[in-house]
């Protein structure tokens, strides 16, 4: 969170989280809250970031779920 990671800062963060948790659990809050993220950053992406080579001996399928659309034959009936 923009601070140097030291044992002192870690302890301060733990203490703050404990206090916040205690305050929130004892509060009689009704309603809802919304969290809004306005400034979201991401690294510049290129086609190379999305390249994937499957391990040797494996088959690369078009879709993980392609076999779910294929007929499975006669359904199993209970009691047979």
mmCIF file of the C-alpha atoms, coordinates in Angstrom:
data_MODEL
# 
_entry.id   MODEL 
# 
loop_
_atom_site.group_PDB 
_atom_site.id 
_atom_site.type_symbol 
_atom_site.label_atom_id 
_atom_site.label_alt_id 
_atom_site.label_comp_id 
_atom_site.label_asym_id 
_atom_site.label_entity_id 
_atom_site.label_seq_id 
_atom_site.pdbx_PDB_ins_code 
_atom_site.Cartn_x 
_atom_site.Cartn_y 
_atom_site.Cartn_z 
_atom_site.occupancy 
_atom_site.B_iso_or_equiv 
_atom_site.pdbx_formal_charge 
_atom_site.auth_seq_id 
_atom_site.auth_comp_id 
_atom_site.auth_asym_id 
_atom_site.auth_atom_id 
_atom_site.pdbx_PDB_model_num 
ATOM 1  C CA . UNK A 1 1  ? 0.000   0.000   0.000   1.00 0.00 ? 1  UNK A CA 1 
ATOM 2  C CA . UNK A 1 2  ? 2.842   2.349   -0.809  1.00 0.00 ? 2  UNK A CA 1 
ATOM 3  C CA . UNK A 1 3  ? 4.851   1.687   2.326   1.00 0.00 ? 3  UNK A CA 1 
ATOM 4  C CA . UNK A 1 4  ? 8.166   0.014   2.843   1.00 0.00 ? 4  UNK A CA 1 
ATOM 5  C CA . UNK A 1 5  ? 7.680   -3.540  4.085   1.00 0.00 ? 5  UNK A CA 1 
ATOM 6  C CA . UNK A 1 6  ? 9.182   -3.655  7.555   1.00 0.00 ? 6  UNK A CA 1 
ATOM 7  C CA . UNK A 1 7  ? 8.233   -5.603  10.664  1.00 0.00 ? 7  UNK A CA 1 
ATOM 8  C CA . UNK A 1 8  ? 7.082   -2.353  12.274  1.00 0.00 ? 8  UNK A CA 1 
ATOM 9  C CA . UNK A 1 9  ? 4.810   -1.475  9.327   1.00 0.00 ? 9  UNK A CA 1 
ATOM 10 C CA . UNK A 1 10 ? 3.447   -5.024  9.208   1.00 0.00 ? 10 UNK A CA 1 
ATOM 11 C CA . UNK A 1 11 ? 2.543   -4.821  12.899  1.00 0.00 ? 11 UNK A CA 1 
ATOM 12 C CA . UNK A 1 12 ? 0.892   -1.416  12.429  1.00 0.00 ? 12 UNK A CA 1 
ATOM 13 C CA . UNK A 1 13 ? -1.201  -2.849  9.586   1.00 0.00 ? 13 UNK A CA 1 
ATOM 14 C CA . UNK A 1 14 ? -2.202  -5.897  11.674  1.00 0.00 ? 14 UNK A CA 1 
ATOM 15 C CA . UNK A 1 15 ? -3.208  -3.642  14.582  1.00 0.00 ? 15 UNK A CA 1 
ATOM 16 C CA . UNK A 1 16 ? -5.255  -1.412  12.275  1.00 0.00 ? 16 UNK A CA 1 
ATOM 17 C CA . UNK A 1 17 ? -7.031  -4.428  10.748  1.00 0.00 ? 17 UNK A CA 1 
ATOM 18 C CA . UNK A 1 18 ? -7.848  -5.841  14.206  1.00 0.00 ? 18 UNK A CA 1 
ATOM 19 C CA . UNK A 1 19 ? -9.257  -2.500  15.359  1.00 0.00 ? 19 UNK A CA 1 
ATOM 20 C CA . UNK A 1 20 ? -11.290 -2.076  12.177  1.00 0.00 ? 20 UNK A CA 1 
ATOM 21 C CA . UNK A 1 21 ? -12.645 -5.620  12.437  1.00 0.00 ? 21 UNK A CA 1 
ATOM 22 C CA . UNK A 1 22 ? -13.625 -5.051  16.082  1.00 0.00 ? 22 UNK A CA 1 
ATOM 23 C CA . UNK A 1 23 ? -15.286 -1.710  15.262  1.00 0.00 ? 23 UNK A CA 1 
ATOM 24 C CA . UNK A 1 24 ? -17.256 -3.170  12.356  1.00 0.00 ? 24 UNK A CA 1 
ATOM 25 C CA . UNK A 1 25 ? -18.404 -6.253  14.240  1.00 0.00 ? 25 UNK A CA 1 
ATOM 26 C CA . UNK A 1 26 ? -19.767 -4.169  17.119  1.00 0.00 ? 26 UNK A CA 1 
ATOM 27 C CA . UNK A 1 27 ? -21.445 -1.544  14.933  1.00 0.00 ? 27 UNK A CA 1 
ATOM 28 C CA . UNK A 1 28 ? -25.160 -1.816  14.255  1.00 0.00 ? 28 UNK A CA 1 
ATOM 29 C CA . UNK A 1 29 ? -24.902 -0.954  10.573  1.00 0.00 ? 29 UNK A CA 1 
ATOM 30 C CA . UNK A 1 30 ? -27.929 -1.438  8.353   1.00 0.00 ? 30 UNK A CA 1 
ATOM 31 C CA . UNK A 1 31 ? -28.044 -1.002  4.612   1.00 0.00 ? 31 UNK A CA 1 
ATOM 32 C CA . UNK A 1 32 ? -25.433 -1.663  1.998   1.00 0.00 ? 32 UNK A CA 1 
ATOM 33 C CA . UNK A 1 33 ? -22.166 -0.267  0.777   1.00 0.00 ? 33 UNK A CA 1 
ATOM 34 C CA . UNK A 1 34 ? -20.650 0.079   -2.652  1.00 0.00 ? 34 UNK A CA 1 
ATOM 35 C CA . UNK A 1 35 ? -16.970 0.108   -3.483  1.00 0.00 ? 35 UNK A CA 1 
ATOM 36 C CA . UNK A 1 36 ? -15.998 2.117   -6.560  1.00 0.00 ? 36 UNK A CA 1 
ATOM 37 C CA . UNK A 1 37 ? -12.658 1.564   -8.284  1.00 0.00 ? 37 UNK A CA 1 
ATOM 38 C CA . UNK A 1 38 ? -11.912 4.533   -10.521 1.00 0.00 ? 38 UNK A CA 1 
ATOM 39 C CA . UNK A 1 39 ? -8.199  4.372   -11.297 1.00 0.00 ? 39 UNK A CA 1 
ATOM 40 C CA . UNK A 1 40 ? -7.407  0.862   -12.468 1.00 0.00 ? 40 UNK A CA 1 
ATOM 41 C CA . UNK A 1 41 ? -4.130  0.194   -14.187 1.00 0.00 ? 41 UNK A CA 1 
ATOM 42 C CA . UNK A 1 42 ? -2.853  -2.779  -16.109 1.00 0.00 ? 42 UNK A CA 1 
ATOM 43 C CA . UNK A 1 43 ? 0.372   -3.448  -17.958 1.00 0.00 ? 43 UNK A CA 1 
ATOM 44 C CA . UNK A 1 44 ? 0.559   -2.975  -21.717 1.00 0.00 ? 44 UNK A CA 1 
ATOM 45 C CA . UNK A 1 45 ? -0.322  -6.300  -23.310 1.00 0.00 ? 45 UNK A CA 1 
ATOM 46 C CA . UNK A 1 46 ? 0.817   -7.755  -26.612 1.00 0.00 ? 46 UNK A CA 1 
ATOM 47 C CA . UNK A 1 47 ? -0.063  -10.862 -28.645 1.00 0.00 ? 47 UNK A CA 1 
ATOM 48 C CA . UNK A 1 48 ? 2.927   -12.611 -27.083 1.00 0.00 ? 48 UNK A CA 1 
ATOM 49 C CA . UNK A 1 49 ? 1.250   -12.348 -23.663 1.00 0.00 ? 49 UNK A CA 1 
ATOM 50 C CA . UNK A 1 50 ? -1.548  -14.608 -24.951 1.00 0.00 ? 50 UNK A CA 1 
ATOM 51 C CA . UNK A 1 51 ? 0.574   -17.230 -26.728 1.00 0.00 ? 51 UNK A CA 1 
ATOM 52 C CA . UNK A 1 52 ? 0.416   -20.718 -25.279 1.00 0.00 ? 52 UNK A CA 1 
ATOM 53 C CA . UNK A 1 53 ? 2.130   -23.933 -26.241 1.00 0.00 ? 53 UNK A CA 1 
ATOM 54 C CA . UNK A 1 54 ? 0.651   -27.063 -24.655 1.00 0.00 ? 54 UNK A CA 1 
ATOM 55 C CA . UNK A 1 55 ? 3.076   -29.482 -23.035 1.00 0.00 ? 55 UNK A CA 1 
ATOM 56 C CA . UNK A 1 56 ? 4.445   -32.226 -25.264 1.00 0.00 ? 56 UNK A CA 1 
ATOM 57 C CA . UNK A 1 57 ? 2.063   -35.162 -25.685 1.00 0.00 ? 57 UNK A CA 1 
ATOM 58 C CA . UNK A 1 58 ? -1.121  -33.223 -24.962 1.00 0.00 ? 58 UNK A CA 1 
ATOM 59 C CA . UNK A 1 59 ? -3.926  -32.306 -27.323 1.00 0.00 ? 59 UNK A CA 1 
ATOM 60 C CA . UNK A 1 60 ? -4.976  -28.688 -27.625 1.00 0.00 ? 60 UNK A CA 1 
ATOM 61 C CA . UNK A 1 61 ? -8.769  -28.525 -27.941 1.00 0.00 ? 61 UNK A CA 1 
ATOM 62 C CA . UNK A 1 62 ? -10.782 -25.674 -29.388 1.00 0.00 ? 62 UNK A CA 1 
ATOM 63 C CA . UNK A 1 63 ? -12.821 -25.560 -26.181 1.00 0.00 ? 63 UNK A CA 1 
ATOM 64 C CA . UNK A 1 64 ? -12.567 -27.142 -22.760 1.00 0.00 ? 64 UNK A CA 1 
ATOM 65 C CA . UNK A 1 65 ? -16.281 -27.908 -22.979 1.00 0.00 ? 65 UNK A CA 1 
ATOM 66 C CA . UNK A 1 66 ? -16.496 -29.146 -26.586 1.00 0.00 ? 66 UNK A CA 1 
ATOM 67 C CA . UNK A 1 67 ? -17.199 -32.724 -25.477 1.00 0.00 ? 67 UNK A CA 1 
ATOM 68 C CA . UNK A 1 68 ? -20.289 -31.576 -23.540 1.00 0.00 ? 68 UNK A CA 1 
ATOM 69 C CA . UNK A 1 69 ? -22.121 -30.694 -26.761 1.00 0.00 ? 69 UNK A CA 1 
ATOM 70 C CA . UNK A 1 70 ? -21.661 -34.163 -28.249 1.00 0.00 ? 70 UNK A CA 1 
ATOM 71 C CA . UNK A 1 71 ? -24.429 -36.794 -27.841 1.00 0.00 ? 71 UNK A CA 1 
ATOM 72 C CA . UNK A 1 72 ? -23.596 -39.362 -25.203 1.00 0.00 ? 72 UNK A CA 1 
ATOM 73 C CA . UNK A 1 73 ? -25.708 -42.219 -26.456 1.00 0.00 ? 73 UNK A CA 1 
ATOM 74 C CA . UNK A 1 74 ? -28.572 -43.829 -24.594 1.00 0.00 ? 74 UNK A CA 1 
ATOM 75 C CA . UNK A 1 75 ? -29.046 -42.358 -21.113 1.00 0.00 ? 75 UNK A CA 1 
ATOM 76 C CA . UNK A 1 76 ? -28.720 -44.728 -18.194 1.00 0.00 ? 76 UNK A CA 1 
ATOM 77 C CA . UNK A 1 77 ? -32.048 -45.675 -16.656 1.00 0.00 ? 77 UNK A CA 1 
ATOM 78 C CA . UNK A 1 78 ? -32.388 -46.381 -12.949 1.00 0.00 ? 78 UNK A CA 1 
ATOM 79 C CA . UNK A 1 79 ? -33.309 -49.998 -12.241 1.00 0.00 ? 79 UNK A CA 1 
ATOM 80 C CA . UNK A 1 80 ? -31.587 -51.520 -15.255 1.00 0.00 ? 80 UNK A CA 1 
# 
